[in-house]
Amino acid sequence: MPNHVHMLVTPSVPSTKWLGPLKGFTAYQANRILARTGAFWQEESYDHVVRSEAGLERVRQYIENNPVKAGLVTSAEDYRWSSAGGNGRAA
C-alpha cells in the first residue's frame, strides 16, 4: 500500500520490544532513500491479537486482498509487496 503497511507477525516477545526499533529503522532508511528528514510514520498504529487459526486466516486474507480493494491491482498475487503470490509466505 502506498500510504500504510500491513504486517502479520507471530512474535515471541511483546511488540513494545520490536515495533519501535522496526519503525525507527525503516523510517531512517526511507528518509535516506527519499532524501528527506523528519517524521515518517504516523504516531498511531493498530495491533490486534489473533486467538484462533480461523482468525489468523481471516487477517491474512484481509491483508493480502487490501491492494485489490484499493484498486492497485486486479489480483492479490499481482501486488509486488504481497505474500499472496508465495513470495514471502512460509511453507
Backbone torsions as a table, in degrees:
resi	resn	phi	psi	omega
1	MET	NA	139.1	-176.1
2	PRO	-73.6	-16.0	-176.2
3	ASN	-126.2	5.0	175.9
4	HIS	-163.3	170.6	-177.3
5	VAL	-127.6	137.4	170.3
6	HIS	-110.3	136.9	179.4
7	MET	-140.7	131.3	176.5
8	LEU	-114.0	113.1	-175.9
9	VAL	-128.3	156.4	174.3
10	THR	-124.0	75.0	-175.7
11	PRO	-75.1	156.3	175.9
12	SER	-102.5	2.4	177.1
13	VAL	-131.8	159.1	179.5
14	PRO	-60.5	148.1	-177.8
15	SER	-60.2	-25.4	178.8
16	THR	-63.6	-20.3	180.0
17	LYS	-83.2	-25.6	-174.3
18	TRP	-124.6	-24.4	-174.9
19	LEU	-68.7	-43.9	177.6
20	GLY	-59.8	-51.1	177.1
21	PRO	-60.6	-37.4	178.1
22	LEU	-64.3	-46.5	179.3
23	LYS	-65.1	-37.8	178.2
24	GLY	-64.2	-46.0	-180.0
25	PHE	-63.8	-47.5	-177.7
26	THR	-68.0	-36.1	176.9
27	ALA	-63.4	-44.7	179.0
28	TYR	-59.5	-47.9	-177.9
29	GLN	-66.5	-42.7	179.4
30	ALA	-63.8	-43.9	177.8
31	ASN	-62.5	-38.9	178.6
32	ARG	-63.9	-47.0	-179.1
33	ILE	-65.2	-38.9	-177.8
34	LEU	-86.8	0.4	-179.6
35	ALA	54.1	50.3	178.7
36	ARG	-135.7	171.6	177.6
37	THR	-132.7	170.7	176.3
38	GLY	97.7	-174.8	-177.6
39	ALA	-61.4	140.5	178.5
40	PHE	-112.8	-50.0	-179.7
41	TRP	-91.2	147.4	171.7
42	GLN	-69.4	157.7	180.0
43	GLU	-65.7	-35.5	-174.8
44	GLU	-77.5	151.3	169.1
45	SER	-149.4	160.4	-178.9
46	TYR	-124.3	125.6	174.2
47	ASP	-124.4	155.2	-175.0
48	HIS	-146.0	130.6	177.1
49	VAL	-85.6	124.2	177.6
50	VAL	-95.5	128.2	-172.1
51	ARG	-110.6	2.2	-178.9
52	SER	-150.8	162.6	176.1
53	GLU	-63.1	-38.2	178.6
54	ALA	-64.0	-40.4	177.4
55	GLY	-65.2	-40.4	178.3
56	LEU	-61.4	-44.1	179.1
57	GLU	-65.5	-39.6	178.8
58	ARG	-62.1	-44.9	179.6
59	VAL	-67.0	-41.5	178.2
60	ARG	-59.7	-46.6	179.8
61	GLN	-63.6	-41.1	177.8
62	TYR	-59.2	-48.3	-178.3
63	ILE	-62.9	-46.6	-176.4
64	GLU	-69.2	-28.8	-179.7
65	ASN	-90.5	-6.1	-178.0
66	ASN	-58.9	-43.2	178.1
67	PRO	-64.5	-30.6	176.6
68	VAL	-68.2	-47.7	179.2
69	LYS	-59.9	-34.7	-180.0
70	ALA	-79.1	-6.0	178.4
71	GLY	80.6	17.1	-179.2
72	LEU	-80.9	-30.1	180.0
73	VAL	-145.4	165.2	177.2
74	THR	-94.2	-17.9	179.7
75	SER	-136.8	138.3	-178.7
76	ALA	-56.7	-34.8	-179.0
77	GLU	-66.2	-20.1	-178.5
78	ASP	-82.3	-12.9	-178.9
79	TYR	-76.7	120.2	-173.0
80	ARG	-53.6	-37.8	-172.0
81	TRP	-96.5	12.0	-175.4
82	SER	-94.8	152.8	171.6
83	SER	-85.0	-4.7	-175.4
84	ALA	-60.4	-32.3	-179.8
85	GLY	-85.4	5.6	-179.5
86	GLY	87.7	3.1	-177.7
87	ASN	-91.6	55.5	179.6
88	GLY	158.6	-16.0	-178.5
89	ARG	-82.2	135.7	177.4
90	ALA	-68.5	145.0	-179.6
91	ALA	-75.1	NA	NA
